[in-house]
């Protein structure tokens, strides 16, 4: 428990002196380093090149070349046409519908039980060998 004491003039003067001193220190030039930000010279050479255009110049050249030809080259057009033919074909629609129906059938099926906790094997697996001999399984059932 703290002993109460009388407040003195120092309780008011010392914080004021500290605040003024902090204010004066804050006005000083505290710039100890540069605020200029630059890339690592190796990265800058890779991005901008040393007169050859670098990565950004090459990307710009490819973009400009593609825009001159309508945005796509011949291989891109062929690929887009093949994809359009596949997506519009009736066989694709039938196959997709079959996959959807099969998936929905699997989603609507009841969950299989654990044959080891329910005794026996799941339906349709009565004669399946789960890697264990019949004698071993018979011993488990006792």
N, C-alpha and C positions, 0 to 999 in steps of 0.2 A: 504494500500500500504506500503510495507516494505521500510525502509530507507536504501539505499545502504551504506555499510561501507567498510572500508579497511580490507582486509584479513590479518590475523596475523599468527605468527608461531604456535599459539594454534590451529588454524584450521587444521593443519597438524599433530601436535604432539599428541593431545588428541585421535584421531581415531587410531593412530598407537599404543599408549599405551593400548587402549581398546582391540585391536586385539591381542597384545602380551599377555595380561592378560587372554583373552579367550583361547588362545593356551595353556598357562600353566595350566589353570584349566582343560582343556580337557585331559591333560596327566596324571592327577591324577587318582587313582583307584576309579572309581565311582560304583563299583560293590556292591550295597546295598542289593542284594538278590541273590537267587540261580537261576541258569539258567537250572537246572535239572527239567524236567517235569515228573510228575508221576500221575497215575490215583488215584482217590479217592479209598481208601482201600476197601470200600464196593463194588464198581464196579469191582475192580480187583479180589476180591474173587468170584464174580458172573461169570466173564469172564474166569478166570484161575482156579478157585476152590482152595480148601485147601487140595490138595492131591487127590481129586476125579476127577479132569479133568475139572470141570466147564462147561460152555456153549460151549466154543471152543473145549474142549476135547470130549464132547458128539457129537457135529456136526461132528468132524473128525471121530469118531467111526461109526456113521451112514453112512457117505460117504464111508469109507473103507469097511463096510459090504455090501453096495450096489455094489461097484466095484467088490467085490469077486463074486457076483452073476450076473455079466453082466450089472450092472447099474440099474436094475429094479427088483422089487419084483413081486410076482405072481399077486397081485391086480393091480399093474401098467400095467402089460402086458395085463391082461384081459380088462382093461379100454381102452388101446391103440387099441386092436383088435376090441372092440365094436365101437370105434370111426371110425376106418378104414372101417368097414362094413357099417356104416351109410353113410359115405361120398362117398363110391363107389356104393351105391345102386341106381338103376334107380328111385325109388320113391322119394328119397331125391333130385335128380337132377330135377325131374318134379316139386316138391314142391318149390324148390328154383327158378326155372324159372317162376312159377306162381307168386311168391312174387315179382320177379323183374319186370314182366310185369305189375302187379297191381300198383307197385310203380311208374313205368314210366308213366302209365296212369294218376295217380294222379298228377305227376309233369307236365304233358302236358295239364292238364285241366285248363280252365280259372279260374281266381280268382273270388270268389263269391262277389257280391256287398253287400253293407250295405242296408238292406230293409228299414231302418228308414230314410235314406237320399235319397233313390231313389223312395220311395213311393211303397207300397205294400210289398209282401213277395217274397222271391226267388222262382224260378221255382220249382215245385214239393212240395211246402209247402203252397199251396193256402188255404188248410183247416186246417193247423196246428195252434194250440193254443199256443202262445208264453207266456202263463201265464197271458194274459190280455183278458178281455171280448171284444166281438165285439163292444159293445156300447162305451167302452173306446177307441178302435182303431178308431171308426167312429168319435169320438170327436177330435182325433188328426188330422184327415184328413181335418177338416173344416177350 
